[in-house]
């Protein structure tokens, strides 16, 4: 939610959560304290029952927050200017074509965006533009945080959609 506060669009009131498990619920809890202007959350999960459970939890614990369960990931992405991915997918499915200009994507689960939708990632060394072939850079050999086959926890901060105009200069 820190990335959303500093890099997200101004004046947003709707948010999309892709994935409706424990991480999604945690993000909804943070949403209430960090972004009181948020009045609608669009939910999508491959398992519609998880979306129903999260919507029920939100209705019980987040008075005034409207939940809308979407039938497809695309419908959910297109519904709001802020998208938070909290899935367990191992393969990308979200293309740039689904993102409206100005959409902010908090790419928490790291595998959701297809290469055409991934433009920048914040690393310990600053912002890195990516070749269109991959969204998740590996840490260089010798980095103390590197584990064989693992992506860096330091690259997990935010990915901005290729269609989104930057609020801050990146470079």
Residue, then its C-alpha position, 0 to 999 in steps of 0.5 A: x500500500x506504500x507504493x500506491x500512496x506514493x506512485x498511484x493515481x490521484x483521487x481514485x475511489x475504486x480498487x481491484x483485487x485479483x485473487x481473494x485469499x489471505x493476502x487479499x483480505x490483508x490488503x482490504x484491512x489496510x485499505x480501510x486505514x490507509x485509503x478511506x476514500x476507497x468506496x468500491x473494491x472489485x474482486x476476482x478469483x479463479x474460485x468464485x467461492x473465495x470471492x464470495x467469502x471475501x465479499x462477505x468478510x468485507x461486508x461484515x468488517x468494512x462498513x461502507x465498502x461496496x464489493x463487486x464480484x467480477x466474472x473474469x479477470x479482464x472485467x475486474x482489471x478494466x473496472x478500476x484505476x488501481x489493480x492489486x495482484x495477490x494470486x498464486x499463479x505461476x504464469x502471466x495472464x494479464x496483458x497491457x490491453x486490459x489496462x486503461x491509461x493511468x492504471x496503477x498495478x501493484x504486482x504483489x504476486x509477481x507472475x500475473x503480468x504478461x511481458x507487454x504489461x510490465x514496464x518498470x520495477x523498483x529494485x534496491x538500485x532504483x527503477x529498472x526498465x525491462x526488456x519486453x521478454x520478462x518482468x522479474x529480474x534476477x539478482x546478480x550472482x554474489x548478491x547476499x539476497x539471491x537464492x537459486x531459482x528465486x526472484x528477489x524480494x527487493x524487486x517485489x515493490x511495484x510494477x507500473x503498467x506500460x500504458x500508465x503515465x508516470x507520476x514521478x520521473x523514472x530514470 
